[in-house]
Amino acid sequence: MDDKLEEIKNILKKYNQEHLLNHYETLDETHKKELLEQIEEIDFELANSLYQNVGKQEKQEDKITPIEYLDKYKLYDDYKYYENIGKKAIREGKLAAVTMAGGQGTRLGHKGPKGTYDIGLTSHKSLFELLCDHLKEEGKKYDVIIPWFIMTSKENNKETIEFFEKNRYFGYQKNKNIFFFNQGELPMMDTEGKILIGEDGLIKQAADGHGGIYESLLKTGMTKEMKQMGIEWVFIAGVDNCLAKMVDPVLMGIAIDKGVTVACKSVVKANPQEKVGVFCRRNGKPNVIEYSEITEEMAQEADENGELLYGESHILCNLFKVEAVERMGATPLPYHVAYKKASYIDKEGKLIEPTSPNAYKFEAFLFDAFGEVDDMAILRVKREEEFAPVKNADAVGVDCPKTARELYQKFMDRI
């Protein structure tokens, strides 16, 4: 241990992060070991590079143009054609679902993983169970079990698995058709480039964003597991959309027929000013442009039918070829910086709880990988049938338990 400690001290000195061991002697043996392991896992070159580039975002003169899409309910004769292709692939066991569930339900006033949150239905089913219901119902249609891969975080992994154990995995079997894997993390840094220490004496880390999904699937061996099971396609969505339609033969059929490795769902913007990222082409390649990048003129621009040229919202419902996930996971995505409030232990060992942002969090965005593919398919679906996110508390009034509950109940009443 002494040799290891000395080696780590030399690494920290090289990167001017010696403070990470300030309170090492006050920790018990378990936490000492965990802290040293954390430090060994940090890519200090990457951390230093991320800090050095804060505020230095390169400005590029990108050419943004509209992207083509198909409307699911205007396919007419082609609907059945695509559907039959997708149905065949699903029956052959070529589809799996991936749910990104690394977050906590803090913004909802919920103590625990977000997926365990009850949105207030009379059944009191959690978000996890609502998504599982969909997978099981679709599986029955095709006489298969749709394998389910759930991405947790270090923060909620234990609680998530305990929740599934308590509920007997909702009929799934662990490590046979339901798998859990961890999301990657990056250390949080203060404005001086110093990595923060949390109140537990360990390094303060934050999830690396939904763009970390590719690398996490690859590094944890999940893509290898998928291929061994004969899975060729994975549908990736967030846990907070209780209407996510993860088994969609039409979307799958379109992807297979058109020979693309990525197919995404969109919903039309509620209005030109809605603050959502929208699909586009950036320098000819598929991409998503953030609402902050769209000019007022672009937001209002419409075609001859009155349809917004930049009106296809990205709702984080995407289908990928497993090979595409592996390729994307092997190539690091660019990281974006967010300025956040983060409590930490100062050099005197005192807990500091700031009232305003004080730390940098670094995260990757899933759609930044879209530019790596030559083309992709986009399928417009109905918001009221496939998009009921639970992101905010009811007091906010949008994308909250109340709105999700209403959308879910209305959808269930129609089917």
DAURCOR-V507978 format. One record per pair of residues at least 12 apart in sequence whose C-alpha atoms are under 7 Angstrom apart, sorted by the first residue. I is the first residue (numbers start at 1). J is the second residue. D is the distance in whole Angstrom. If there is no record, write none. Layout:
BEGIN
{{I	J	D} {I	J	D}}
END
This chain:
BEGIN
{{17	194	6} {20	197	7} {22	347	7} {23	201	7} {35	202	5} {35	203	7} {51	193	6} {54	337	7} {62	282	6} {62	283	6} {63	282	6} {63	283	5} {64	280	7} {64	281	6} {64	282	5} {64	283	6} {65	280	6} {65	281	5} {65	282	7} {66	280	5} {66	281	6} {66	309	6} {66	310	6} {67	279	7} {67	280	5} {67	281	6} {69	377	7} {69	378	5} {69	379	6} {69	380	7} {70	378	6} {70	379	5} {70	380	6} {71	379	6} {71	380	5} {71	381	7} {72	379	6} {72	380	6} {72	381	6} {79	250	7} {82	250	5} {82	253	4} {82	254	6} {83	249	5} {83	250	4} {83	253	6} {85	253	5} {86	249	4} {86	250	6} {86	252	5} {86	253	4} {87	249	5} {90	142	7} {91	142	5} {91	143	7} {91	144	6} {93	144	7} {93	230	7} {93	231	6} {94	230	6} {94	231	4} {94	232	5} {94	233	6} {95	146	7} {95	231	6} {95	232	6} {95	233	5} {95	234	6} {96	146	6} {96	147	5} {96	148	6} {96	231	7} {96	233	6} {96	234	5} {96	235	6} {97	146	7} {97	147	6} {97	148	5} {97	149	6} {97	234	5} {97	235	5} {97	236	6} {97	246	6} {98	148	6} {98	149	5} {98	150	6} {98	234	7} {98	235	6} {98	236	5} {98	237	6} {99	149	6} {99	150	5} {99	151	6} {99	236	6} {99	237	5} {99	238	5} {99	239	6} {100	150	6} {100	151	5} {100	152	7} {100	237	6} {100	238	5} {100	239	6} {101	114	7} {101	115	6} {101	150	7} {101	151	5} {101	152	5} {101	238	7} {101	239	5} {102	151	6} {102	152	4} {102	153	4} {102	156	7} {102	183	7} {107	392	6} {107	393	6} {108	392	6} {108	393	5} {113	156	6} {113	159	7} {113	160	6} {115	127	5} {115	128	5} {115	239	6} {116	128	6} {119	401	5} {119	405	6} {120	405	7} {121	405	7} {127	239	7} {127	240	7} {127	242	6} {130	242	6} {131	242	6} {138	247	7} {147	177	5} {147	178	6} {148	177	6} {148	178	5} {148	179	6} {149	178	6} {149	179	5} {149	180	6} {150	179	6} {150	180	5} {150	181	6} {151	180	6} {151	181	5} {151	182	6} {151	183	6} {152	180	7} {152	181	6} {152	182	5} {152	183	6} {153	182	5} {153	183	5} {154	182	7} {181	220	7} {182	216	7} {183	207	7} {183	212	7} {183	213	7} {183	216	6} {184	207	6} {184	208	6} {184	212	6} {184	216	6} {185	205	6} {185	206	5} {185	207	4} {185	208	5} {186	205	5} {186	206	6} {186	207	6} {186	208	6} {186	362	7} {187	203	7} {187	204	6} {187	205	4} {187	206	6} {188	204	6} {188	205	5} {188	206	6} {188	359	6} {188	360	6} {188	361	5} {189	359	5} {189	360	5} {190	358	6} {190	359	4} {190	360	6} {191	358	7} {191	359	6} {196	344	6} {197	344	5} {197	345	6} {198	343	7} {198	344	5} {198	345	6} {199	344	6} {199	345	6} {199	351	6} {206	361	7} {208	362	6} {208	363	4} {208	364	6} {209	363	4} {209	364	5} {209	365	6} {210	364	6} {210	365	6} {210	366	5} {211	364	4} {211	365	4} {211	366	4} {212	364	6} {214	325	5} {214	326	7} {214	328	6} {214	329	4} {215	329	4} {215	330	7} {218	326	6} {218	329	6} {223	322	7} {223	326	7} {232	321	6} {232	322	5} {233	319	7} {233	320	6} {233	321	5} {233	322	6} {234	319	6} {234	320	5} {234	321	6} {234	322	6} {235	318	6} {235	319	4} {235	320	6} {236	317	6} {236	318	5} {236	319	6} {237	316	6} {237	317	5} {237	318	7} {238	316	7} {240	389	5} {240	390	5} {240	391	7} {241	387	6} {241	388	5} {241	389	4} {241	390	6} {242	388	6} {242	389	7} {243	385	7} {243	386	5} {243	387	6} {243	388	6} {243	408	7} {244	386	5} {244	387	6} {245	386	6} {251	263	7} {251	379	7} {255	377	6} {260	375	6} {260	376	6} {260	377	7} {261	320	6} {261	321	5} {261	324	6} {261	376	7} {262	319	6} {262	320	5} {262	321	7} {262	376	5} {262	377	7} {263	318	6} {263	319	5} {263	320	7} {263	376	6} {263	377	5} {263	378	6} {264	317	6} {264	318	4} {264	319	6} {264	377	6} {264	378	5} {264	379	6} {265	315	7} {265	317	6} {265	318	6} {265	378	6} {265	379	5} {265	380	6} {265	381	7} {266	312	5} {266	313	5} {266	314	5} {266	315	6} {266	378	7} {266	379	6} {266	380	5} {266	381	6} {267	312	6} {267	313	5} {267	380	5} {267	381	6} {267	382	6} {267	383	6} {268	311	5} {268	312	5} {268	313	6} {269	311	5} {269	312	6} {269	313	6} {272	299	5} {272	300	6} {273	299	7} {275	291	5} {276	290	7} {276	291	5} {276	313	6} {277	289	5} {277	290	4} {277	291	5} {277	313	6} {277	314	6} {278	290	7} {278	310	6} {278	311	6} {278	312	5} {278	313	4} {278	314	5} {279	312	6} {279	313	6} {279	314	6} {280	310	7} {285	371	5} {285	374	7} {286	370	6} {286	371	5} {286	375	6} {286	376	7} {287	367	7} {287	370	5} {287	371	6} {288	367	6} {328	369	7} {333	364	6} {333	368	7} {333	369	7} {334	364	6} {335	362	6} {335	363	5} {335	364	5} {336	362	6} {336	363	5} {336	364	6} {337	360	6} {337	361	6} {337	362	5} {337	363	7} {338	360	6} {338	361	5} {338	362	6} {339	357	6} {339	358	7} {339	359	6} {339	360	5} {339	361	6} {340	357	5} {340	358	6} {340	359	5} {340	360	6} {340	361	7} {341	354	6} {341	356	6} {341	357	4} {341	358	5} {341	359	6} {342	354	7} {342	358	7} {342	359	6} {384	407	6} {385	411	6} {388	404	5} {388	407	6} {389	404	6} {390	404	6}}
END
